[in-house]
Amino acid sequence: MISLVNSPEYANHQTGSHPENQQRLEVMINYLREKGEMEELDIHQPKPACDEDILKVHSNTYLKSLKDFIGSGGGYIDFDTYASPKSYEIAKLAAGGAITASKLVFDGYDFAYSLARPPGHHATASKAMGFCLINNLAVALEYMRDEYGLRKFMIVDFDAHYGNGTAEIYYQDPNVLYISIHQDPRTIFPGKGFVEETGSGMGEGFNLNIPMTPGSTTSNYIYILEKIIEPVLRKFKADFYFLDVGFDGHQEDPLSSLQLDDDFYPWIANHMKNLTSQMVLILEGGYSTDAMARSNLKMIKVLKDKETHEEWQPPGKMVVKNETRKIFRRIQNTFSPFFTF
Ligand SMILES: [Zn+2]
């Protein structure tokens, strides 16, 4: 069973011609409708997160300043993060969407997908950045930890950008394993997410970064993810799984230099599905509305399929760059004290 958590209210985070705009969700939802998929999904409305939920992740000072800034009309918070007059309310709804999806999975759904905006993975405990106001995933994770007593969480983030906010929030936490595959931070925002950033203190070894060179294709992603996710997941044994979804690594996306095609998204969904059987999906980035709509549909079809496809591979020959093999060996060496793969 799969649930989609979405609301037309998300269009009220009004960003105009900003790449992170209301067209993104509209085009995705319309495409699902056009292809007859909406009737086959259980649609749930998000409930807004309350301040108490958000304060488990963000500082009081930050939340107050965000509320005040938006209350006085909004605008650009930094050079690329925008807020409109209703954005505070809508950001709370997006965080609440992640909570709603998490509760649905806990209550028995195989998959629940929060299709929301604004995105969240760049928002740190004390700062909005990278189009993100509130860290939706972290708010949901803390809710599940407190309200349901879950202990260990695993996050796989495949947005083209490193989720520096999520990583920072859990950098010292050995009970939250964060794996992020993203474009090499020397070539893209936010300039962090190197292999050597492995976590600190008790959290050392639980922040695993896979920085991919510009031009990396679906084959390169599969080569490296196939080697890493399964052994790490088996050893860590999480109680709850999040797949942090970003479509901006697609070759048609204007914001990254990655070269993924439509087939990567069903591949990762299938790979995770075979390993976990239940997970929460949370939308982050993706700025080519056409590529997102197509890739998203393919991903949802895989999640809906009752049969599992152990050997499912995208069509075409696997071509893996030497750089990708080198990155894998570096990760293998760096993580040898913590995980074997
Ligand atoms: Zn991104």
Residues whose N, C-alpha, C, O or C-beta is under 5 A from the ligand:
A	BS01	ZN	D159 A160 H161 G246 D248 G285
